[in-house]
């Protein structure tokens, strides 16, 4: 079972490309607030403190890849 929703995965795949919240919002045609909500949800799911920690965990879990 996948840990992330499709949209969360899309957001984090863009984060790993060093995209800003604004760039992610524009790319996915959603609001910046929605992007931040997706990031917050993933941080909570993983029980980590930051988006960078979340990225590291997702890479370890092979939920996203470089």
Long-range contacts (C-beta under 8 A, 24 or more apart in sequence): 2-63, 3-45, 3-46, 3-58, 3-61, 3-63, 4-42, 4-45, 4-58, 4-63, 4-64, 5-38, 7-38, 8-38, 8-41, 8-42, 9-63, 9-64, 11-35, 11-38, 11-39, 11-42, 12-39, 12-42, 12-54, 12-55, 12-58, 12-63, 12-64, 13-64, 15-39, 15-51, 15-55, 16-55, 16-59, 16-64, 16-66
